[in-house]
Structures are given as C-alpha cells and as structure tokens.
Amino acid sequence: MVTMLKRKVNSDITVIGGGLAGICGAIAAARLGQKVSLVQNRGVLGGNSSSEVRVWVAGATKHGVNRYARETGIMGELFVENQYRNPEGNPYLWDVLLMEKVKAEPNIQLFLNTEVTSIVMNQDKTIKSVTGFMSASETLLEFESGYFIDCTGDGLIGFLAGAEFNIGRESSNVYNESLAPFEADEDTLGSSLFFYTRDVGHPVKYIKPSFAKDITETSIVNNRIIRKEDNGCAYWWIEWGGELDIVHDNEKIRDELQSVVYGIWDYIKNSGKYDADNLTLDWIGSVPGKREYRRFKGGYVLKQQDIEEQTLFDDRIGFGGWSIDLHPASGMYNDSVGAKHSVADGVYHIPYRILYSRDINNLFFAGRDVSVSHVAFGTVRVMATCAVMGQAAGTAAALANEKQIKPAAIYSNYLQEYQQTLLREDGSVLGVKNEDLNDLARKAEVTASSALKEINTYAVDMDPYPLDKAVAFTLPVDPNIKELKLLISTAKATELKVTWYSTGKPQNYIPDSKIDEQTIEVEANFMGWKTINIDWQPEQPQNIFVIVEKNENCSVYLGHQEFAGVLSYVNDPIQELSQPELHDYSRKSPLLYWTNQSINRRNFVFKVEQTEAYSAEKIINGYVRPYGGPNMWVTNFRNKPEEIQLTWTNPQHIKQINLTFNDDVNEDIINLHHHKTYFEQVPELIKSYRVYYQSEDEWHLLWQTDSNRERHIVQKLDQTIETKKLKFELLQTNGSQQISLNEIRVY
C-alpha cells in the first residue's frame, strides 16, 4: 500500500509564515538560543515584500515624513545591509538577503513550500502541533512545539485553534473611534497586484488579451492617476476585493486585478495619450498582495486614539509611524479617494499585549493578524512595523519557553526582563532605558578624547536660501539655550521674525507649544550673524523647533552637511496633500507641512555656543536612539581618529562587548523602488575601529575591524578577560566627518 511520506519535527518554537514578521520572529528567538521551525507556504521568503508581490517595505518613517523613525533591530539590520548589497532595489537580491539571514542562524530549520492544513489541540487550550503539506516533496510534516507564532497574515493558525477574531469594521461605538462606521460590516481593505515596465529602445506593440478590462468604461480614468513612468507600488491603488472574502475569493480577486492591469497597460500603450511606443511590460504579479483579514483578540486591542494620542504604554515593545491609512472596500472602482488618512504628530508605541491570543495559551501573533481595531489596523499593517512586532513576538516566545509560562504572564510578571532583552538586541523600543544589571558599562567612568560642545552648522559649501517660504530647524537643548546666532543676508533693510516652540512628546519633531518670538532689525546689504535671545531651560533635555518666518527681502544659508541631532525643514506640504483624487486627511499633523525630504542631509546655518547634548556619558544614559535628544556621543568635525575609555574602580571579568553605532535613523532607507538613497553605506557608521583592554599598565588588542557597515555589534570574546580599563579607538567613518557612538555595553 502506498502512503504519504510523513515526518515529525520537534522544536521549541514554530513560526508559521515567512513574511518579514515571521523572519524577524524566527531570527529573534533563534538568537536567544531557541530551536525554531520556520514554515512558509511559498518558495521564497518575504511575503508581500518578495519578488512574487514586490511591495516596498514601508514603516514608521512614512517615506521620510517622520523624523528619526527608521526601525532598528533585525528590520534595521535588513534595511542597512540591503542598501549596501542592493542599492538599485532588485527584488531578487532582496529575496536572497532574506534567505541568507535565515540560513545564517543555526537554530532555525526552514521549511519552504509547506502549507499548514490542520492542527492538534491539547485539552488545556494549547496547541500541540500543526501539520503542513510540502507539495513538491509530497511530504506531510507535523511540527510539535511548546509555543507557536502565527505570522500567516490571514491568521490561519489562530483560526484553526479556535482563537477569537474579528473580520471587517467594528461600529464606532465599540471603541469610540471617529473613523469607524456607525454600523459594523465585513468590509476590509482589498488586495493589490502590480506591474513593471521597461524601455527597450525601439517600438513595441501591445495587443491586449481578451480578458483585459476596458478601463475607459470604469471610474478609474477619472478618479485615479495613471502615469507611463510609474511602476510597482506607485500603482498601490490597483486594489479590489474588500467587499468580498479576501481569502476564499482570492482567485476571483486575482483575475479581476490582472484584467485591470492589462487594461491599464492597454490604455497607456494604445490610447494615444502617452508617449509609450518603446515601453513593454517587464513583469506582472500573479500573487495578490493582501492587506487585511482576521484580527485576533489579545490582552489589549489597539485603537484609533492610541495612534493619534501616541499612548505611552508601560508594555511598549516597538513603534510604528505610518498614518492610519484606510482604503474604500470597493478599491479602484470607488468614486472618491483611494485612501483616507489620520496622521499622528510622530511615531506611536505598540504594546506587547496585542501580540498574543487571550484564548490559546501558547499562541503568539505578529504581522497583520494582531489584536487591533480595523481603524488601528490601517497603520500597523505596513511591513516594517510588522517586522518590529515579529522580533518582539519571537523574543517573547523565547522568554516564555525559557520560563515555561503563558504569554500573558510576561506582561504581569516579567515585563521588565522582556523589555530589557529587546533593548539588548537593539529592538525598536522608545523611551525605555537600559537598566540591565549585568551590563558592567553602566558602572564605569566614561572619558573621551573630545566631545562636541558647540552646535555650529556652518559649512564652507553652502548656498543662500531666499525666504520665499518659512524655514525651520530642530536642535537639542541640554541643559539650556541662551542664544542662537543665525547666518542671514539682505539686499535692503527689513525685519525678520523668528519664533520657537517646544516639540511636545520626546519622539516628536513639530512646533507644538510656542515658547517665544523675536523680531530682528536687519540693515540693508547685510551678510553675517544675527543673535536670537532664546534663553530657555526645559525641565529635562529636549528638542526645540525654531521657525524663521517668510521674508522675501532676506536669505538664510543652507549647508551641504549632515549634523548629528539637528534637522532642517521647509514649509512645503507633502505631495499627497495636493492629490485629492487619491488622498483625504481627517487629521493633519504639522509633520505634513514642515518637510525635509527636499533638503535631506543638509542644514540651515546657525550656531549655539554651548551644549552637553553630545557628551561622552551619553553612551551609558540608557537610550540608543534619538528621544528627547540625540542620545549619543559625538565629536567635532575634525575628520581624525577619536577614542573613548571605560574605567572601573575594581577589576571586571568581561566576556562580551556590545557596540551600537550611529546609523542615522532619520535616513529613510527602502528595500525596493520608492526612492533612491544615494549612498551604499550609512556615512555616520564607524568603518574602522580597535578595541583594547589594559592589563598590568599595558594595552592589549581585543579585536579590530576595518570594513564595518553594521549598527549593532555583539562581540563574544574567545576567553574571559580581567581588566579595569577598556579603550575604543574609532579611526574612520563611512563618510561622515563626525565620530559618533550610541552605546557601549559590557558583560
């Protein structure tokens, strides 16, 4: 008798779903010593970001709208490495990077092309095993684990286990959400399918297939933007299926989306409205990119107010920053806008309690099936945010397995240990300080060869910038600011108004509460510094937002130089505000009007003569990214090696050193094609460095690196050393003239 080949796989944790949430969850757990099975139903990893679907990996930066918002941890690691290997955004090279990162972890067993079809439950509301069919190998695989993470997107595991979930839109009275409908329904966000084109240099004809849609007979031509140069996610609005069942009607949805894609291409090629003779179709997707399906009930349900008010959860484990971005269920056939937005004033916190089932005692969630309302889902659904939740879920599962506890017990009994573990692994957590009792660096005296004492953005390479519109800049105030000098020039006598504001929450970079203003008299034909008497000392270090008002008789100066902890802006609203066919906003933050994409990595010229914002002690202040200040040690623009030392009163036994370098988390690095980042290695990252320890008054080299391009370094020593002093020589960056460092940890 012929029977199906069967195999049993035992591991500590099984992660089902190989999108970015699943990848980051599996890697996080594996790096914490857990044996992990990663199960993916496709032949490639990456989910919607893979070469099969090709959605760009958007996240908290919101394509540069949010400041200092790029994710760190595993997602940040992927962003930075992909930028080096794949600056052109080749989707196949992105696939390769994801595969390599997973295969580099010895604690991960990877199972591709394996569709989970059933589960076995224990009587105590735990999952005993899940069974998947590996189609090409005709093998049934049974995965047994103590803990499971559902990263399937559609929530298949939670559904099979009987966990409580919602599909569709709750009524507004359930969570008091103004963006929810008055009556509940089953409408969801639809699926999308993309295409790419290529100029082949000679005319190419196109004969549309018989099933292609004639889009002139639809509302698409009048209500959407069609451009011949657009590719991929620029056509995010090719969306449909929100009024159907996204899963059970998947094939119908795919067929409709393909018919429209071929119809749009027919319109571009054959309508006579575009110069598209030399263009041909280069790629069209066959796998719809799904947005929304089941959302499971956890220990908490994230809602609209938590996003807009940036709720400071005690169990925060990551952050997001995409707008609440809700699409009509009818998608591309909707007669009004393609997306309705609500924009918070900066990034928001994500609580741990949305990452586990309140019904099933060993089931975690990460990705688009977490415990959120339909409205809040509109922001957490983007992939870099899903990846952050994946790392947090993998870390939680590792801790749960180590202590043999239910997921909810982490919140009630082990929250501090959990958050400290995330911080140690460079997780994307804001406002939680390093309080690791095992970190010896926290007890050390820190000294450095130099530290930046003056904020001076003057650059030899600078241009006059006429004040045809208002401009602004943010800078850290630590502990106070007496005066600020601004470089300006005039053709005739004028009065220049300068206004300054606090920025509100520590993660925000907006003019929040007005502090004061000053009007300066400027004589004709002036070129030089003018003094602004700010005289402000906040209760704790924070940023200040300085606005130089519009004045057509005056120019400021814009330098071609990045400056750690300082950002400059122009009063130039984002493009989406002028696209009423596609975008509508129910909440408009000042973020949308004070933008810096057009002057990225440049600064208006000003100086503040005294600051403690960049002192050497910042490397042990507990924070590893900007939050109420830069939270890093920074030196002057000396373009020469610097060093920093840790000294203890008594000898320390050291077996591991962690370094967190500055990788400029304000830079919006993207994996595919939304925009181009014009460097392969982040300039601020330390490229070349040496680490020494002192023994019997002599310095001994521990290790050296001359080609670093990573942010987070974990160096385990070959043998334990005993010393009272460590020395770090930072020799060269990847391009910046400032030496900077976020954190040193010692174990």
Secondary structure, 3 states (H helix, E strand, C coil): CCCCEEEEEECCEEEECCCHHHHHHHHHHHHCCCCEEEECCCCCCCHHHCCCCCCCCCCCCCCCCCCCCCCCHHHHHHHHHHHHHCCCCCHHHHHHHHHHHHHCCCCEEEECCEEEEEEEECCCCCEEEEEEEEHHHCEEEEEECCEEEECCCCCHHHHHHCCCEECCECCHHHHCCCCCCCCCECCCCCEECCEEEEECCCCCCCCCCCCCCCHHHCCHHHHCCCCCCCCHHHHCCCEECCCCCCCCCHHHHHHHHHHHHHHHHHHHHHCCCCCCCCEEEEEECCCCECCCCCEECCCCCECHHHHHCCCCCCCEEEEECCCEEECCCCHHHCCCCCEEEECCCCCEEEEHHHHECCCCCCEEECCCCCCECHHHHHHHCCHHHHHHHHHHHHHHHHHHHHHCCCHHHHHHHCHHHHHHHHHHCCCCCCCCCCCCCCCHHHHCEEEECCCCCCEECCCCCEEEEEECCCEEEEEEECCCEEEEEEEEEECCCEEEEEEEEECCCCCCCCCCEEEEEEEEEECCCCEEEEEEEEEECCCCCEEEEEEECCEEEEEEEEECCCCCCCEEEEECCCHHHHCCCCEEEEECCHHHCEECHHHCCCEECEEECCCCCCCHHHHHCCCCCCCCCCCCEECCCCCCCEEEEEEEEEEEEEEEEEEEECCCCCCCCCCCCCCCCCCCCCCCCEEEEEEEEEECCEEEEEEEECCCCCCEEEEEEEEEEEEEEEEEEEEEECCCCCCEEEEEEEC
